[in-house]
């Protein structure tokens, strides 16, 4: 049997680790790569005993060399939460620009198909709702979130350039808010932040008046969308996310109900350039990939809460990671 070989960057992260699991399950040989700045080896330690899995502790912003055949590359290396990319802005820009360039060069050399993980953040604080792939966005390039938003926008541009100029087979996914087991409790995003506060007995913090909306997709649904897009013949961006929208205030109330706690909700000022609305138009995913989310929020939240509830107590009180931001 001719086994395909896939390189997954950011393999020790939340999404990367779930992708490693999925591709091994589908019969691929998986090469994981991660510099472990925001990733965690515990997410993939169950894979190290498998002959189908190998791991490179490496920064993709530097030159990438992987010996042997590579059929597919999934580029998921990047800080993905505000608490991370606001602390390491330059590394965030570098992995989106230099890291993507290096991966595309490897794809060209290996004649591999490459999928890049873009994000709904390319739409910025959107003036169009819901967001379609044809919307060009409303992004502040010099605001605090610009290092992440513009890194992803550049990623899309250089990926399309390699596709049109070099003929590299490329796929672009725009990921909307995703949740599930292996998220970090202290990464600054709403869902783990709310659950972490509930488990610690703290009041839940809502920014602004809580009227801003998000659309949460369970990780298994997202991975299915990624898998289908990779194997499709569509080279332009595709939104993958759950179109069921909820305000963050109502979401905080859902978490309080889920956890059975009696915390209050406290309000703090809205961060700069925080998107007011976030909801994907998934018409393309439905028509091109035959994909739509299957896991409803109540079911996904229960699974995610169980994961967080079983973490060691010290994880609940662990402070956010400090980074060397000089690079």
Backbone bond lengths (Angstrom), bond angles and torsions (degrees), N, CA, C in turn:
res aa  C-N    CA-C-N  psi(-1)  N-CA   C-N-CA  omega(-1)  CA-C   N-CA-C  phi
1 X - - - 1.476 - - 1.530 109.66 -
2 X 1.347 115.62 133.28 1.461 121.34 -178.18 1.531 108.86 -87.50
3 X 1.330 116.56 99.80 1.456 120.50 -177.73 1.521 110.22 -82.62
4 X 1.320 116.49 132.07 1.460 121.71 176.31 1.527 109.26 -78.31
5 X 1.317 115.13 153.14 1.467 120.75 -178.36 1.520 109.14 -122.34
6 X 1.340 116.52 128.59 1.454 121.78 -175.39 1.524 109.78 -123.03
7 X 1.335 116.21 136.40 1.469 122.63 172.86 1.517 108.01 -100.17
8 X 1.327 116.55 127.09 1.462 122.28 178.10 1.519 108.32 -119.21
9 X 1.342 116.81 111.89 1.461 119.65 176.21 1.534 108.43 -85.94
10 X 1.329 115.80 152.71 1.464 119.64 -173.02 1.521 110.96 69.88
11 X 1.325 116.10 30.49 1.471 121.73 -170.54 1.521 113.79 -65.11
12 X 1.327 118.01 -25.24 1.461 120.21 -178.03 1.520 112.39 -92.85
13 X 1.324 116.80 4.77 1.454 120.62 178.30 1.520 112.12 -85.30
14 X 1.309 115.47 -178.48 1.461 122.34 -178.87 1.532 111.07 -56.57
15 X 1.330 116.91 -61.08 1.458 119.55 -177.46 1.526 112.01 -73.50
16 X 1.336 116.82 -41.15 1.457 120.41 -178.27 1.513 112.85 -57.44
17 X 1.335 116.72 -40.34 1.467 119.65 -178.21 1.521 111.27 -68.42
18 X 1.331 117.17 -38.02 1.467 120.05 177.05 1.532 110.69 -66.91
19 X 1.333 116.72 -34.20 1.462 119.57 176.87 1.524 111.12 -67.88
20 X 1.330 116.83 -39.58 1.473 119.61 175.45 1.533 110.16 -56.64
21 X 1.314 116.50 -47.07 1.471 120.95 178.61 1.524 111.11 -57.82
22 X 1.328 116.40 -46.57 1.470 120.26 -175.28 1.528 111.49 -64.99
23 X 1.329 117.02 -44.11 1.462 118.90 -176.49 1.526 112.05 -71.35
24 X 1.314 117.59 -33.34 1.469 119.40 173.53 1.525 109.66 -65.64
25 X 1.323 116.28 -41.41 1.464 120.04 177.87 1.528 111.40 -61.33
26 X 1.330 117.30 -32.95 1.460 121.63 -178.81 1.531 112.76 -83.59
27 X 1.352 117.11 0.50 1.455 119.99 175.34 1.515 115.96 93.94
28 X 1.331 116.80 19.15 1.466 121.10 177.84 1.527 110.20 -92.71
29 X 1.329 116.23 156.04 1.456 121.70 162.83 1.523 107.10 -87.46
30 X 1.324 117.24 131.03 1.458 121.91 -173.30 1.521 110.70 -115.53
31 X 1.332 115.03 128.19 1.465 122.30 171.24 1.520 106.64 -106.79
32 X 1.326 116.93 113.49 1.454 121.54 177.95 1.518 110.42 -94.97
33 X 1.326 116.95 142.30 1.469 121.21 178.59 1.519 108.69 -137.75
34 X 1.329 117.22 133.01 1.462 121.02 -178.40 1.522 108.44 -162.54
35 X 1.340 117.10 140.83 1.466 119.36 175.44 1.527 111.94 -91.55
36 X 1.340 116.37 -2.03 1.469 123.91 174.58 1.526 113.50 64.42
37 X 1.325 117.22 23.24 1.464 119.38 175.37 1.526 109.77 -69.06
38 X 1.334 116.74 -45.24 1.463 119.95 174.75 1.529 111.18 -118.28
39 X 1.318 118.15 -13.54 1.463 121.42 178.14 1.522 111.89 -77.63
40 X 1.328 116.17 169.05 1.457 122.24 -176.34 1.529 108.80 -140.01
41 X 1.306 116.68 121.17 1.464 120.23 -178.81 1.524 113.02 -59.09
42 X 1.325 116.80 -23.35 1.466 118.69 179.04 1.528 111.85 -62.32
43 X 1.337 116.55 -23.71 1.465 119.92 179.31 1.524 112.83 -69.72
44 X 1.334 116.18 -22.29 1.473 118.98 -176.46 1.533 112.52 -125.93
45 X 1.334 117.61 9.18 1.463 118.93 -176.23 1.523 112.03 -62.81
46 X 1.334 117.35 -26.26 1.465 120.05 178.68 1.523 112.03 -70.05
47 X 1.346 117.38 -12.93 1.463 120.62 -178.18 1.520 113.78 -93.35
48 X 1.325 117.68 -15.69 1.459 120.24 -172.78 1.526 113.31 -64.97
49 X 1.307 117.02 -23.28 1.471 120.05 -179.91 1.526 112.33 -81.03
50 X 1.325 117.08 -7.62 1.461 121.03 -175.53 1.525 111.23 -89.98
51 X 1.315 116.73 136.88 1.464 120.79 178.27 1.532 111.29 -70.33
52 X 1.337 116.28 -19.20 1.462 120.61 -179.04 1.523 112.88 -80.26
53 X 1.338 116.70 -3.70 1.461 119.89 -174.65 1.517 110.93 -124.07
54 X 1.322 116.67 135.56 1.473 121.88 170.88 1.520 108.01 -136.36
55 X 1.322 115.40 154.95 1.461 119.96 -172.37 1.523 110.77 -132.59
56 X 1.340 115.33 135.68 1.463 122.74 174.39 1.527 108.49 -115.51
57 X 1.323 116.97 121.12 1.467 121.21 173.38 1.526 106.50 -84.90
58 X 1.327 115.71 97.53 1.468 118.97 -169.15 1.528 109.95 -155.06
59 X 1.334 115.74 148.74 1.456 123.63 177.45 1.532 108.83 -94.28
60 X 1.326 117.29 115.39 1.457 120.37 -176.04 1.531 112.47 -70.29
61 X 1.344 117.72 -11.98 1.457 119.60 175.71 1.521 111.50 -70.55
62 X 1.336 116.02 -14.20 1.456 121.58 173.36 1.525 108.27 -96.03
63 X 1.298 117.75 178.41 1.462 121.00 179.87 1.529 110.93 -59.88
64 X 1.326 116.47 136.94 1.462 120.85 179.86 1.520 110.30 -106.94
65 X 1.318 115.17 127.40 1.467 119.67 171.83 1.524 108.33 -130.34
66 X 1.313 115.92 123.03 1.461 122.09 173.71 1.517 107.08 -127.84
67 X 1.329 118.17 114.00 1.462 119.38 -178.76 1.524 111.61 -68.12
68 X 1.319 115.35 151.79 1.458 120.25 175.03 1.512 113.05 86.47
69 X 1.285 113.67 -175.29 1.456 122.20 -174.68 1.539 110.92 -73.72
70 X 1.322 115.68 141.56 1.458 122.05 170.38 1.533 106.73 -132.81
71 X 1.320 116.79 124.42 1.459 120.83 179.97 1.517 112.43 -94.38
72 X 1.332 115.92 -36.01 1.458 121.00 -177.57 1.523 109.66 -138.52
73 X 1.335 115.54 147.04 1.465 121.91 173.56 1.526 107.48 -127.38
74 X 1.329 116.43 129.10 1.463 122.10 173.46 1.525 107.20 -115.73
75 X 1.323 116.05 113.67 1.463 120.78 -174.62 1.531 109.81 -96.37
76 X 1.340 115.48 98.57 1.461 122.71 -178.29 1.528 111.90 -118.78
77 X 1.317 117.59 11.88 1.464 120.64 179.16 1.523 109.40 -77.07
78 X 1.316 117.05 116.87 1.464 122.24 174.62 1.513 108.87 175.50
79 X 1.344 117.56 141.28 1.460 117.82 164.26 1.526 108.05 -57.82
80 X 1.320 117.64 142.70 1.460 119.28 -174.49 1.519 113.39 -128.12
81 X 1.315 117.97 1.25 1.459 119.22 -179.40 1.528 109.07 -123.00
82 X 1.327 116.54 150.10 1.467 119.45 -178.43 1.524 113.76 -56.01
83 X 1.324 117.15 -37.59 1.466 118.75 -177.86 1.526 111.18 -62.93
84 X 1.352 116.13 -29.15 1.463 120.75 178.43 1.522 111.40 -81.72
85 X 1.341 116.51 -55.75 1.467 116.48 -171.35 1.523 113.49 -72.98
86 X 1.349 117.65 -16.96 1.458 118.41 173.17 1.530 111.49 -76.56
87 X 1.346 116.13 -23.79 1.476 120.19 177.67 1.520 112.24 -87.71
88 X 1.327 117.04 -29.91 1.470 119.99 -178.80 1.532 109.12 -127.37
89 X 1.321 116.35 64.92 1.470 119.69 -175.22 1.519 113.72 -64.78
90 X 1.327 117.08 -38.23 1.465 119.20 -176.08 1.528 110.77 -71.15
91 X 1.343 117.30 -42.42 1.464 119.40 175.88 1.519 111.46 -61.83
92 X 1.335 116.06 -34.97 1.468 120.03 179.18 1.522 110.76 -63.86
93 X 1.326 116.05 -45.00 1.459 120.11 176.66 1.531 111.54 -64.26
94 X 1.318 116.16 -40.18 1.470 119.46 -177.12 1.517 112.33 -67.05
95 X 1.337 117.80 -40.22 1.463 118.23 -177.99 1.529 110.12 -71.53
96 X 1.343 117.04 -30.70 1.456 119.45 176.22 1.513 112.94 -73.10
97 X 1.344 116.68 -33.50 1.466 120.70 -177.39 1.534 111.37 -96.25
98 X 1.342 116.58 -68.29 1.469 120.19 -177.22 1.523 111.51 -65.67
99 X 1.345 116.14 -41.37 1.459 119.20 -179.22 1.519 111.70 -62.64
100 X 1.333 116.30 -43.14 1.460 119.58 178.23 1.522 110.98 -65.38
101 X 1.331 116.69 -42.10 1.470 121.08 177.74 1.525 110.85 -58.60
102 X 1.321 117.07 -44.66 1.463 120.53 179.94 1.523 111.71 -64.82
103 X 1.330 116.69 -41.37 1.463 120.02 179.11 1.527 111.18 -65.42
104 X 1.329 116.52 -40.00 1.463 120.03 178.44 1.526 111.02 -65.80
105 X 1.339 116.00 -38.55 1.461 119.06 175.96 1.520 111.56 -61.68
106 X 1.339 115.76 -40.29 1.459 120.18 177.23 1.532 110.54 -65.92
107 X 1.326 117.08 -41.23 1.465 120.59 178.24 1.525 110.68 -61.16
108 X 1.317 116.20 -41.83 1.471 120.50 178.50 1.521 110.92 -62.82
109 X 1.343 116.42 -45.65 1.469 120.81 -178.32 1.527 111.79 -66.56
110 X 1.317 116.88 -37.35 1.470 121.54 -176.33 1.536 112.67 -91.05
111 X 1.358 115.53 -4.54 1.470 119.92 -174.08 1.541 110.88 55.88
112 X 1.321 114.02 43.54 1.461 121.75 -177.95 1.525 110.00 -100.15
113 X 1.311 116.31 154.83 1.458 121.91 171.58 1.518 108.29 -87.80
114 X 1.338 116.36 136.46 1.462 119.61 -175.71 1.521 111.23 -123.96
115 X 1.328 115.78 133.83 1.461 122.93 173.71 1.516 108.74 -113.26
116 X 1.330 116.66 129.59 1.467 120.55 178.70 1.517 109.95 -108.02
117 X 1.332 114.91 142.89 1.456 122.11 -179.85 1.517 109.30 -91.75
118 X 1.330 115.41 94.14 1.454 119.99 170.46 1.535 107.54 -88.87
119 X 1.303 116.49 -166.42 1.466 119.75 -168.36 1.516 110.84 -153.18
120 X 1.310 115.10 158.60 1.462 120.35 173.38 1.523 111.68 -63.08
121 X 1.335 116.99 -15.85 1.468 119.86 179.56 1.522 112.09 -66.41
122 X 1.349 118.72 -14.61 1.473 119.01 174.82 1.529 110.47 -64.43
123 X 1.341 117.86 -18.39 1.459 121.31 177.28 1.521 111.96 -84.07
124 X 1.352 117.56 -11.22 1.457 121.13 -179.89 1.514 111.26 62.19
125 X 1.327 115.94 -141.98 1.468 121.81 174.43 1.527 105.35 -90.28
126 X 1.337 117.58 94.80 1.465 120.18 -161.85 1.520 114.38 -71.18
127 X 1.330 114.75 144.48 1.458 122.56 174.70 1.526 110.36 -99.31
128 X 1.334 116.66 -1.21 1.464 123.31 177.51 1.518 107.74 -120.25
129 X 1.331 116.55 135.69 1.465 119.86 -176.27 1.518 110.36 -144.13
130 X 1.337 119.68 129.17 1.463 126.49 -7.87 1.532 110.82 -68.21
131 X 1.332 116.55 171.45 1.448 120.39 -175.29 1.535 110.94 -87.05
132 X 1.323 115.70 124.42 1.465 121.69 174.27 1.523 109.13 -100.49
133 X 1.315 116.31 161.34 1.466 120.84 -179.00 1.532 112.13 -64.79
134 X 1.339 116.79 -21.35 1.469 119.49 -179.48 1.533 112.68 -80.24
135 X 1.336 117.05 -12.18 1.469 120.29 179.39 1.528 109.39 -75.30
136 X 1.345 116.03 131.23 1.456 120.45 -174.75 1.516 114.15 -88.08
137 X 1.313 117.79 -11.21 1.453 119.06 171.79 1.513 115.01 99.55
138 X 1.326 114.44 168.48 1.465 124.17 -179.91 1.526 106.93 -137.20
139 X 1.330 115.19 79.59 1.473 121.90 -170.34 1.518 110.39 -112.11
140 X 1.328 116.38 136.32 1.464 121.87 173.12 1.529 108.15 -92.48
141 X 1.348 118.63 105.57 1.468 120.11 -174.33 1.520 114.35 -69.31
142 X 1.342 117.69 -18.74 1.462 119.55 -178.62 1.524 112.28 -111.32
143 X 1.322 117.48 8.05 1.457 120.96 174.88 1.521 110.50 -80.63
144 X 1.329 118.17 172.81 1.464 121.23 -176.83 1.525 113.40 -61.94
145 X 1.330 117.77 -29.77 1.463 120.41 179.65 1.528 112.36 -85.26
146 X 1.334 116.77 -8.47 1.463 121.14 -175.42 1.517 113.51 -60.05
147 X 1.335 117.11 -30.49 1.470 119.00 -177.78 1.528 111.11 -63.53
148 X 1.325 116.38 -34.09 1.466 120.42 177.99 1.525 110.95 -83.64
149 X 1.342 115.80 -48.58 1.457 119.93 -176.58 1.531 111.46 -60.14
150 X 1.324 115.98 -47.13 1.463 119.14 -176.91 1.533 111.92 -74.29
151 X 1.325 117.76 -29.30 1.466 119.20 174.45 1.525 110.37 -60.76
152 X 1.326 115.47 -40.81 1.464 119.51 -179.76 1.526 111.52 -73.28
153 X 1.313 117.54 -34.45 1.464 120.28 178.13 1.535 110.01 -67.77
154 X 1.335 116.17 -40.61 1.466 119.12 175.28 1.530 110.50 -63.99
155 X 1.335 115.71 -40.53 1.468 120.21 178.21 1.530 110.59 -54.52
156 X 1.312 116.32 -45.96 1.454 119.27 179.38 1.530 111.23 -63.85
157 X 1.324 117.06 -41.56 1.465 120.90 -177.00 1.522 111.62 -65.05
158 X 1.325 116.89 -47.01 1.465 118.48 -177.77 1.525 111.17 -70.78
159 X 1.340 116.03 -31.55 1.463 119.08 176.35 1.524 110.57 -63.96
160 X 1.324 117.44 -44.38 1.457 120.47 178.63 1.528 110.98 -67.50
161 X 1.335 117.23 -34.11 1.464 120.15 177.74 1.527 111.00 -64.23
162 X 1.336 116.87 -42.53 1.468 119.88 177.52 1.529 110.78 -65.21
163 X 1.331 115.88 -32.88 1.462 119.64 178.50 1.531 110.95 -68.21
164 X 1.343 116.71 -47.61 1.459 119.83 -175.00 1.526 112.57 -79.53
165 X 1.343 117.36 -36.34 1.473 120.07 -174.92 1.523 112.28 -88.14
166 X 1.342 117.40 -42.95 1.461 121.31 -176.85 1.528 113.49 -100.79
167 X 1.322 117.03 -9.34 1.460 119.09 -179.73 1.521 114.22 74.68
168 X 1.339 116.63 19.96 1.472 119.79 177.59 1.529 108.85 -71.64
169 X 1.322 116.41 136.69 1.468 120.20 175.80 1.523 108.80 -74.61
170 X 1.312 117.07 117.40 1.463 120.87 -176.12 1.526 110.85 -130.90
171 X 1.333 114.60 153.98 1.462 122.75 175.22 1.529 107.50 -136.32
172 X 1.330 116.88 144.37 1.463 121.66 -177.79 1.526 108.81 -127.90
173 X 1.316 116.37 120.19 1.466 120.99 176.69 1.523 108.73 -109.33
174 X 1.327 115.61 135.18 1.467 120.83 172.87 1.520 107.11 -105.34
175 X 1.325 115.34 109.20 1.460 122.55 -173.05 1.524 110.27 -90.53
176 X 1.317 116.20 127.01 1.464 121.58 172.94 1.530 108.70 -94.29
177 X 1.318 116.55 171.84 1.470 121.93 -174.23 1.526 111.69 -43.80
178 X 1.314 115.52 124.49 1.466 122.61 -177.53 1.527 108.69 -126.78
179 X 1.326 116.02 147.47 1.463 119.84 -178.33 1.521 109.22 -144.20
180 X 1.328 115.25 165.77 1.455 120.93 177.55 1.518 110.83 150.79
181 X 1.327 117.00 -178.94 1.457 121.27 177.84 1.529 111.87 -55.78
182 X 1.324 115.75 147.30 1.463 127.30 179.22 1.517 113.38 85.69
183 X 1.333 118.27 -0.53 1.461 117.83 168.21 1.524 108.01 -63.89
184 X 1.334 115.41 153.20 1.455 119.65 174.99 1.519 109.29 -87.34
185 X 1.330 115.62 134.31 1.464 120.52 -178.57 1.523 112.41 -61.26
186 X 1.318 116.66 -34.07 1.471 119.77 -171.30 1.521 111.89 -109.08
187 X 1.340 117.23 34.79 1.464 117.55 -176.80 1.526 113.23 -92.51
188 X 1.340 116.87 1.63 1.455 119.55 172.60 1.511 115.58 91.36
189 X 1.319 118.88 -7.78 1.461 120.35 178.81 1.524 110.39 -83.57
190 X 1.328 114.97 157.45 1.468 120.17 -168.38 1.518 112.98 -58.61
191 X 1.337 117.78 -49.63 1.467 118.84 -172.39 1.531 112.85 -63.70
192 X 1.346 119.09 -54.81 1.466 116.65 178.87 1.517 112.87 -65.60
193 X 1.334 116.86 -30.58 1.469 119.05 178.05 1.523 110.58 -63.89
194 X 1.330 117.26 -46.50 1.468 121.05 -179.84 1.528 111.18 -63.68
195 X 1.338 116.42 -46.41 1.471 119.01 -178.75 1.523 110.66 -65.34
196 X 1.324 116.85 -41.19 1.459 120.17 178.23 1.519 111.81 -60.88
197 X 1.339 116.38 -44.32 1.462 119.69 178.40 1.523 110.92 -62.88
198 X 1.322 117.44 -41.53 1.466 120.65 179.50 1.527 110.94 -62.91
199 X 1.327 116.52 -43.73 1.465 120.18 -178.58 1.529 112.12 -68.21
200 X 1.327 117.17 -28.00 1.466 120.93 178.99 1.527 111.72 -87.61
201 X 1.332 117.30 -3.90 1.458 120.34 -178.95 1.505 113.24 77.83
202 X 1.338 117.17 21.40 1.457 121.34 179.84 1.530 110.26 -95.30
203 X 1.327 115.87 158.51 1.461 119.24 171.61 1.527 109.27 -67.52
204 X 1.324 116.22 150.01 1.461 120.94 -179.33 1.526 110.18 -85.90
205 X 1.333 115.66 132.96 1.463 121.35 -176.67 1.522 110.26 -95.61
206 X 1.316 115.97 120.53 1.458 122.15 174.53 1.523 107.58 -113.43
207 X 1.325 116.61 131.57 1.464 120.70 -179.16 1.522 110.24 -91.61
208 X 1.337 115.73 143.30 1.444 120.50 -174.51 1.519 109.23 69.01
209 X 1.342 115.63 -147.13 1.475 119.12 178.08 1.526 111.45 -95.70
210 X 1.336 116.17 2.09 1.457 120.26 178.00 1.509 114.10 82.59
211 X 1.336 117.78 5.97 1.469 120.04 -178.53 1.529 111.93 -80.90
212 X 1.352 117.06 -14.21 1.468 118.65 178.47 1.528 109.51 -64.97
213 X 1.312 115.70 145.59 1.461 120.17 -172.75 1.519 112.77 -111.02
214 X 1.329 114.59 155.35 1.461 122.73 172.86 1.528 107.85 -139.59
215 X 1.327 115.59 161.45 1.463 122.03 178.01 1.520 106.59 -128.44
216 X 1.326 117.34 115.71 1.465 122.02 -169.86 1.524 111.69 -102.36
217 X 1.331 115.25 126.45 1.465 122.47 -179.06 1.525 109.43 -111.74
218 X 1.335 117.22 131.16 1.458 120.48 179.00 1.525 110.00 -71.59
219 X 1.324 116.77 144.31 1.464 121.98 -169.70 1.525 112.79 -59.25
220 X 1.329 119.18 -37.00 1.466 120.10 -179.62 1.530 111.40 -63.25
221 X 1.326 116.22 -37.72 1.462 119.77 176.76 1.523 110.37 -65.16
222 X 1.324 116.57 -43.65 1.463 120.10 -179.88 1.527 110.70 -61.21
223 X 1.320 117.23 -45.97 1.466 121.20 -178.84 1.532 110.71 -60.40
224 X 1.318 116.48 -38.82 1.471 120.22 176.48 1.528 110.65 -61.63
225 X 1.331 117.17 -41.79 1.456 120.90 177.83 1.517 112.40 -64.40
226 X 1.337 116.20 -41.62 1.467 120.71 177.83 1.526 110.25 -61.54
227 X 1.313 116.27 -45.89 1.462 121.27 -178.53 1.530 110.58 -60.45
228 X 1.318 116.46 -44.89 1.468 119.82 -179.68 1.521 111.80 -66.64
229 X 1.335 116.85 -39.78 1.461 119.34 179.65 1.521 110.92 -65.44
230 X 1.317 117.89 -43.18 1.463 120.99 179.61 1.519 110.92 -56.03
231 X 1.323 117.04 -41.95 1.466 121.21 -175.39 1.526 112.88 -88.75
232 X 1.331 117.13 1.76 1.463 120.94 177.54 1.527 109.23 -84.14
233 X 1.332 115.96 179.93 1.468 120.27 177.13 1.524 111.19 -113.33
234 X 1.350 116.83 26.64 1.461 121.80 -175.44 1.530 109.90 -104.12
235 X 1.334 116.98 123.01 1.465 120.96 -171.79 1.529 114.01 -99.02
236 X 1.323 118.47 -9.42 1.462 120.02 -176.82 1.538 110.98 -94.24
237 X 1.321 117.53 165.76 1.473 119.53 -175.51 1.527 112.81 -60.13
238 X 1.326 115.04 144.01 1.462 122.42 176.28 1.528 108.53 -131.23
239 X 1.334 116.17 127.54 1.465 121.33 173.07 1.523 110.01 -71.94
240 X 1.337 116.28 131.20 1.465 121.03 170.60 1.527 106.99 -126.94
241 X 1.309 116.05 117.02 1.456 121.00 -179.46 1.514 109.11 -177.55
242 X 1.305 115.32 176.28 1.463 120.49 179.84 1.529 108.41 -98.99
243 X 1.340 118.49 122.74 1.463 119.82 -175.57 1.521 114.88 -79.39
244 X 1.341 118.35 2.37 1.471 120.40 178.09 1.528 108.01 -78.46
245 X 1.317 115.66 114.89 1.468 122.62 -170.69 1.529 110.47 -98.45
246 X 1.335 116.51 145.30 1.464 120.90 177.24 1.525 108.59 -146.88
247 X 1.341 116.08 144.23 1.467 118.92 175.49 1.522 108.89 -73.74
248 X 1.323 116.25 153.37 1.466 119.71 -179.17 1.524 111.59 -67.98
249 X 1.327 117.64 -28.65 1.463 119.35 175.27 1.528 110.56 -65.29
250 X 1.340 116.89 -46.60 1.461 119.81 178.27 1.532 110.81 -65.84
251 X 1.325 115.77 -33.70 1.464 119.53 179.06 1.528 110.43 -66.32
252 X 1.318 117.15 -41.10 1.469 120.46 176.89 1.524 110.55 -60.23
253 X 1.326 116.40 -40.03 1.476 120.43 177.74 1.527 110.75 -64.39
254 X 1.333 116.88 -37.52 1.470 120.91 177.25 1.527 110.80 -62.12
255 X 1.325 116.35 -41.08 1.472 120.47 -179.19 1.524 110.06 -66.64
256 X 1.326 117.79 -40.94 1.474 121.09 177.76 1.526 109.87 -60.99
257 X 1.330 116.32 -42.23 1.464 120.46 178.52 1.522 111.05 -66.23
258 X 1.341 116.92 -42.88 1.468 121.92 -179.19 1.522 111.55 -61.95
259 X 1.328 116.64 -43.23 1.465 120.77 -173.90 1.525 112.51 -85.07
260 X 1.333 117.12 -9.37 1.463 120.09 178.45 1.513 113.23 67.61
261 X 1.322 116.15 24.38 1.463 120.31 -179.94 1.523 109.66 -98.02
262 X 1.301 116.18 171.84 1.469 119.22 -178.87 1.524 111.55 -122.90
263 X 1.334 115.20 33.10 1.461 118.93 179.59 1.520 111.95 -66.80
264 X 1.304 114.74 157.26 1.459 122.01 172.99 1.530 108.89 -90.16
265 X 1.302 115.30 167.60 1.467 121.57 173.51 1.516 107.46 -107.83
266 X 1.325 116.50 126.97 1.462 121.69 177.81 1.527 108.66 -113.26
267 X 1.319 115.60 149.76 1.465 120.59 -174.12 1.527 110.14 -112.48
268 X 1.344 115.08 138.20 1.463 121.11 176.70 1.526 108.64 -129.43
269 X 1.345 117.07 162.69 1.470 119.31 -177.52 1.530 112.03 -59.54
270 X 1.316 115.82 146.00 1.459 122.30 -179.88 1.527 109.82 -70.09
271 X 1.342 118.60 131.89 1.468 120.35 177.28 1.522 111.84 -62.70
272 X 1.331 115.88 157.26 1.463 121.89 -179.90 1.529 110.11 -61.01
273 X 1.325 116.18 133.89 1.476 124.19 175.59 1.524 113.74 61.81
274 X 1.319 117.66 19.92 1.461 120.09 177.50 1.531 108.79 -66.33
275 X 1.337 119.14 126.35 1.465 120.39 -177.31 1.530 111.83 -61.39
276 X 1.336 116.71 136.60 1.470 120.91 -179.89 1.525 111.81 -82.25
277 X 1.334 115.60 -30.05 1.461 119.88 -178.74 1.524 109.59 -137.14
278 X 1.319 114.97 144.70 1.469 118.93 177.49 1.521 108.03 -150.10
279 X 1.330 115.43 109.19 1.465 121.03 178.97 1.521 108.66 -153.65
280 X 1.326 117.53 122.84 1.470 118.96 -178.26 1.524 113.01 -81.07
281 X 1.307 116.07 141.32 1.453 120.91 161.96 1.533 105.66 -87.51
282 X 1.332 117.52 116.07 1.469 120.79 -175.09 1.529 112.05 -106.93
283 X 1.327 116.62 25.55 1.468 120.30 179.59 1.516 111.97 -57.29
284 X 1.347 116.44 -42.03 1.472 119.58 -179.83 1.530 111.35 -65.60
285 X 1.326 117.16 -43.63 1.464 120.33 179.25 1.526 110.47 -59.86
286 X 1.332 116.08 -39.40 1.469 120.03 179.41 1.520 111.46 -66.99
287 X 1.332 116.58 -46.46 1.466 119.65 -173.33 1.526 112.87 -79.21
288 X 1.329 117.08 -37.68 1.472 120.07 -175.94 1.526 111.80 -87.32
289 X 1.321 116.45 -39.77 1.466 120.65 -173.84 1.522 113.37 -105.20
290 X 1.328 117.05 -11.79 1.464 119.58 -172.89 1.518 111.70 62.95
291 X 1.344 115.32 33.32 1.476 121.19 -174.44 1.521 111.04 -112.36
292 X 1.309 115.29 140.29 1.458 122.70 163.58 1.522 107.00 -156.45
293 X 1.338 117.78 155.54 1.467 119.69 -176.85 1.518 112.18 -65.29
294 X 1.340 115.46 145.43 1.472 121.99 -178.75 1.529 112.23 -110.59
295 X 1.334 117.55 -27.94 1.467 121.78 -173.91 1.521 109.44 -90.23
296 X 1.334 116.94 117.98 1.465 117.40 178.79 1.524 109.90 -77.74
297 X 1.324 114.94 163.28 1.461 120.17 -171.16 1.525 112.37 -62.52
298 X 1.324 118.12 -38.45 1.469 120.38 -179.21 1.523 111.08 -60.73
299 X 1.335 116.59 -42.85 1.465 120.27 179.88 1.526 110.96 -69.22
300 X 1.326 116.32 -45.79 1.463 120.10 -179.16 1.515 112.47 -63.31
301 X 1.336 117.05 -38.55 1.461 120.40 179.85 1.527 111.39 -65.75
302 X 1.334 116.68 -38.46 1.467 119.32 177.69 1.523 110.75 -60.93
303 X 1.328 116.75 -45.55 1.470 120.94 179.91 1.530 110.86 -63.18
304 X 1.315 116.06 -40.66 1.466 120.42 -178.42 1.523 111.02 -70.45
305 X 1.328 116.55 -41.43 1.460 120.64 178.78 1.529 110.90 -62.63
306 X 1.324 117.16 -40.46 1.467 120.26 178.06 1.522 111.07 -61.01
307 X 1.329 116.39 -39.78 1.471 120.17 177.52 1.530 110.23 -61.41
308 X 1.320 116.93 -49.92 1.468 120.37 -178.20 1.531 111.51 -66.24
309 X 1.319 116.42 -36.91 1.461 120.41 -176.80 1.530 111.76 -65.15
310 X 1.315 117.47 -27.63 1.459 121.70 -178.12 1.527 113.53 -90.89
311 X 1.332 117.50 -1.03 1.457 119.52 177.44 1.530 110.09 -66.80
312 X 1.336 116.74 150.24 1.475 118.98 175.17 1.528 110.53 -57.33
313 X 1.330 115.34 146.63 1.465 120.38 -176.19 1.531 112.04 -55.96
314 X 1.343 117.41 -35.09 1.463 118.95 -178.38 1.531 112.12 -64.58
315 X 1.356 116.19 -25.65 1.466 119.19 177.83 1.528 111.00 -65.84
316 X 1.318 116.32 -33.62 1.463 120.30 -178.51 1.522 111.73 -63.87
317 X 1.323 116.42 -32.34 1.460 120.67 -174.65 1.530 112.58 -106.80
318 X 1.320 114.94 9.85 1.459 119.95 -179.53 1.527 109.90 -68.90
319 X 1.306 116.77 133.25 1.457 120.73 179.70 1.530 110.01 -77.71
320 X 1.332 116.96 151.62 1.462 119.64 176.54 1.515 111.31 -55.13
321 X 1.313 115.56 146.74 1.459 123.22 -176.83 1.529 111.11 -61.91
322 X 1.324 115.62 140.59 1.460 120.04 172.15 1.529 108.17 -95.75
323 X 1.317 115.80 138.35 1.462 120.53 -176.95 1.517 110.32 -117.32
324 X 1.330 114.31 155.72 1.449 120.54 169.58 1.523 106.61 -84.28
325 X 1.328 116.60 106.21 1.462 119.99 -173.09 1.522 112.96 -96.41
326 X 1.322 117.44 12.68 1.465 119.74 -175.12 1.524 112.86 -82.87
327 X 1.326 117.67 -16.30 1.466 119.75 -173.48 1.519 111.77 -74.43
